[in-house]
C-alpha cells in the first residue's frame, strides 16, 4: 500500500507543484468565473494529480472509451486527454447544471463526442452494460475504463454492476462532515473490503489536513 502524507496545506501546495501541471487552457477556464471554485481547490487538484500519476505507471488501454461517474463539471477530462489516447469520454452526473458546465468546460472535446456529458442518476445505470439517452440518441456501451472519484456520495451499485474486464479507478474518503457523504470509508482495508478486486494494481492513501482520501485501481 502506498501512502502520501500531506500534513499542512503548504505540503499539499508543494506536492501539487511537484507532481501536477494545469494546462493554460484550463487556467483560462478557471479564471473565467463560470465554474465553482471548489472544483479547483488544492484538495481537488491533489487528488486528481495523484490519480493521474498513478495511472502513468499502469498499463492503461489506449484508444479506449472512458466513463467518469459523478463527473461534476468534468474538470478531470482535459488532464486525461493530455496524457492518454482517448476514443471517447462520457461524463455522468445527475445534476443537469453540472453537466451543462461540464460541456462548457470541455467544449474543445465536444466535436465527434470525444467528450459527452450525460444527465443520469447512477442508481439506474449498469456500469457493465450502460444504456442511456443523450443528444437525442439511445446509447449502449460498456466502457473500457471507469473512474469514480466520488464513491462517498453513492452506494456500491455502480461497482457491483461492473464487469471483470473494466479497469476501475476509484477514490473515496473518511470525511463525514461534508454534505452528501453517505458512504465513507475509514481506511484502505475497509475500501478494499467494500469494493473487492481480484486484480488490484494499486491501493493507497493520501492524508491531507482535513481528511484522508483512499484510491484503488484494478479489475473486479
ZIGISUL-V451896 format. One record per helix or strand of 3 or more residues. SS is the DSSP state (~ for helix, > for strand). FROM is the first residue (numbers start at 1). TO is the last residue. Records with the same first field share a line. If there is no record, write none. Layout:
# ZIGISUL-V451896
SS: FROM-TO / FROM-TO
This chain:
# ZIGISUL-V451896
>: 2-5 / 64-69 / 86-93 / 115-119 / 130-134 / 137-141 / 145-148 / 167-173 / 199-207 / 212-219
~: 9-19 / 24-31 / 37-40 / 42-56 / 77-83 / 96-105 / 107-109 / 111-113 / 122-124 / 151-153 / 157-160 / 188-194
